[in-house]
Amino acid sequence: MTAKQDAIRAVYVQVGAPEWAAANLDALTDVLRDLSWLPEGPLTLPVPDLRELDDDTRAHFLDVLWRISLDTAAGPRPVRWTMGG
């Protein structure tokens, strides 16, 4: 497993993602936009350890997290992120 897949799986563990969730950024986006298996309300998650990712992959990963925060802000399960958790 790659460092990127490990980071994605770390997020999946936090949200109890379904088993069908693939360890890629497109699937991560889909999972975090859904979260229908969780109760409604804000969800604050620590950003996983991204130190093992190269700069471009880290930037792409963080962009996904930022976009998810924006996309879910007005929905029933807004996703928020904390650093250094």
C-alpha positions in Angstrom: 0.0 0.0 0.0 1.3 3.5 -0.8 1.5 6.4 1.6 -1.5 8.1 -0.2 -3.6 4.9 0.2 -2.6 4.8 3.9 -3.7 8.4 4.3 -7.0 7.8 2.5 -7.7 4.6 4.6 -7.0 6.7 7.8 -9.8 9.0 6.8 -12.0 6.0 6.0 -11.5 4.6 9.4 -12.5 7.9 11.0 -15.8 8.0 9.1 -16.6 4.3 9.1 -16.5 4.3 5.3 -18.2 1.4 3.5 -16.0 -1.5 2.3 -16.6 -0.6 -1.4 -14.6 2.7 -0.9 -11.5 2.5 -3.0 -8.2 4.0 -1.8 -8.0 6.8 -4.3 -8.8 10.5 -4.2 -11.9 10.3 -6.4 -13.4 7.7 -4.1 -12.4 9.7 -1.1 -14.3 12.7 -2.5 -17.4 10.5 -3.2 -17.3 9.0 0.3 -16.9 12.4 2.1 -19.7 14.0 0.0 -22.1 11.2 1.0 -21.6 10.1 4.7 -25.3 9.1 4.8 -24.5 6.3 7.2 -23.5 8.9 9.9 -26.0 10.9 11.9 -26.6 14.5 10.8 -24.4 17.2 12.3 -20.9 18.6 11.8 -18.0 16.2 11.6 -14.5 17.4 12.6 -11.7 15.1 11.5 -7.9 15.4 12.0 -6.0 15.6 8.8 -4.1 12.3 8.5 -0.3 12.2 8.5 0.8 13.4 5.1 4.5 13.6 5.6 5.3 10.6 3.5 3.5 12.1 0.4 5.5 13.9 -2.2 4.7 17.6 -2.5 2.3 17.3 -5.5 0.3 14.5 -4.0 0.1 16.2 -0.6 -1.2 19.4 -2.3 -3.8 17.4 -4.2 -4.9 15.5 -1.1 -5.3 18.8 0.8 -7.2 20.3 -2.1 -9.6 17.4 -1.9 -10.1 18.0 1.9 -10.6 21.8 1.3 -13.1 21.2 -1.5 -15.1 18.7 0.7 -15.3 21.3 3.4 -16.7 23.8 1.0 -19.0 21.3 -0.7 -20.5 20.0 2.5 -20.7 23.3 4.5 -24.4 23.9 3.9 -25.4 20.2 4.1 -26.6 17.9 6.9 -23.0 16.6 7.6 -20.5 19.4 7.2 -17.0 18.1 7.2 -14.3 20.2 8.9 -10.6 19.4 9.3 -8.1 20.0 12.1 -4.3 20.0 11.7 -1.9 18.3 14.0 -4.4 15.9 15.5 
